[in-house]
Amino acid sequence: MKTKITLLALTLIFSCGEYAIAQQPKPVSDIDFVRIKNGKTAEAMFYYENNWKVFRQRALEKGYIKSFKLLRTQADSLADFHIVLITEYSDSIQYKAKEENFMPIIREVARGGPKLLNELKPRDFVTVVFSKKAITEFED
């Protein structure tokens, strides 16, 4: 009898543990697909390296984001973009607080406005073709 109760208790414990693992918060990513206008690659890369990257490095230090990545690619007839920007948040709570968390960082880091190459504004050299929110189902 005692063995049956122990086995039942262990089964319940493992079942609850598996449920808890399955219910853990999932990372959420913001993904922007960006087209570089008129061959202004130098301006775009300067802007992202000296603004977008710096803001995310600070957000990472403060624990506001899980990771970030800038990917370069070749535009083609099926995918008319050159850059993919990915900001990953640990969970939906961190994702929902992104504006609140990034605004003080931007104000602190970009005093006097963003750093620009050739004084061109982002609208002069890039267009966000589309943006997506994605939830990580599994990762390594």
C-alpha positions in Angstrom: 0.0 0.0 0.0 2.8 2.4 1.0 4.6 1.6 -2.3 1.4 2.4 -4.3 1.0 5.8 -2.6 4.7 6.6 -3.1 4.4 5.7 -6.8 1.3 7.8 -7.1 2.9 10.8 -5.4 6.0 10.5 -7.7 3.8 10.3 -10.8 1.9 13.5 -9.7 5.2 15.3 -8.9 6.7 14.4 -12.3 3.5 15.3 -14.1 3.3 18.7 -12.4 7.0 19.3 -13.2 6.4 18.6 -16.9 3.4 20.9 -16.9 5.5 23.7 -15.3 8.2 23.2 -17.8 5.7 23.4 -20.7 4.2 26.6 -19.2 7.5 28.6 -18.9 7.4 32.0 -20.5 8.5 32.0 -24.2 10.9 34.6 -25.6 9.3 37.2 -27.9 11.1 38.9 -30.8 10.6 42.1 -32.8 11.8 41.6 -36.3 12.1 44.5 -38.8 12.9 44.0 -42.5 14.6 47.1 -43.8 15.3 48.3 -47.4 18.3 50.6 -48.0 17.4 53.4 -50.4 19.5 54.6 -53.3 22.6 52.7 -52.4 23.0 54.5 -49.1 24.5 51.4 -47.4 27.2 53.4 -45.6 24.7 55.7 -44.0 22.4 52.9 -43.0 25.2 50.8 -41.4 26.6 53.8 -39.6 23.1 54.7 -38.2 22.4 51.2 -37.0 25.9 50.6 -35.5 26.0 54.0 -33.7 22.3 54.2 -32.6 20.3 51.0 -32.8 23.1 48.8 -31.6 24.2 51.2 -28.8 20.6 51.4 -27.5 20.3 47.6 -27.4 23.7 47.1 -25.8 22.5 49.4 -23.0 19.1 47.6 -22.8 20.9 44.2 -22.6 23.1 45.5 -19.7 20.0 46.7 -17.9 18.2 43.3 -18.5 15.5 44.8 -20.6 16.2 42.5 -23.6 17.5 39.0 -24.0 19.5 39.6 -27.2 19.7 41.5 -30.5 21.0 40.9 -34.0 21.5 42.8 -37.3 21.6 40.6 -40.3 22.5 41.7 -43.9 21.1 40.1 -46.9 20.7 40.6 -50.7 17.3 42.0 -51.8 15.6 40.2 -54.6 12.2 40.1 -56.3 10.7 38.0 -53.5 12.2 39.8 -50.6 12.9 43.5 -51.2 15.0 44.2 -48.1 18.7 44.4 -47.2 18.7 44.3 -43.4 16.9 42.2 -40.7 16.9 43.7 -37.2 16.0 41.3 -34.4 15.4 42.3 -30.8 14.6 39.4 -28.5 12.8 39.8 -25.2 12.8 37.1 -22.5 9.0 37.0 -22.3 5.8 38.9 -23.1 6.1 41.1 -20.0 9.5 42.4 -21.1 8.2 42.8 -24.6 5.2 44.9 -23.4 7.6 47.2 -21.4 9.8 47.8 -24.4 8.7 51.4 -25.1 8.9 52.3 -21.4 12.3 50.8 -21.1 13.9 52.1 -24.3 12.7 55.8 -24.0 15.1 56.7 -21.1 18.0 54.9 -22.9 17.4 56.8 -26.1 17.2 60.1 -24.2 20.4 59.4 -22.3 22.4 58.0 -25.2 21.2 60.1 -28.1 21.4 63.6 -26.5 21.2 66.0 -29.4 19.7 63.5 -31.7 20.9 60.3 -33.4 24.4 60.0 -34.8 24.2 60.4 -38.6 26.6 60.0 -41.5 26.5 62.8 -44.1 23.7 64.5 -42.0 21.1 62.3 -43.8 18.0 61.4 -41.7 16.9 57.7 -41.6 13.9 58.4 -43.9 16.5 59.4 -46.5 18.3 56.1 -46.6 16.1 53.3 -45.2 12.5 52.1 -45.2 11.1 49.5 -42.9 9.4 47.2 -45.4 7.5 45.3 -42.7 7.8 44.3 -39.0 6.8 41.1 -37.3 6.4 39.9 -33.7 7.5 36.3 -33.3 7.3 33.9 -30.3 10.1 31.4 -29.8 8.6 27.9 -29.7 12.0 26.1 -29.1 15.7 26.9 -29.3 19.0 25.2 -28.6 
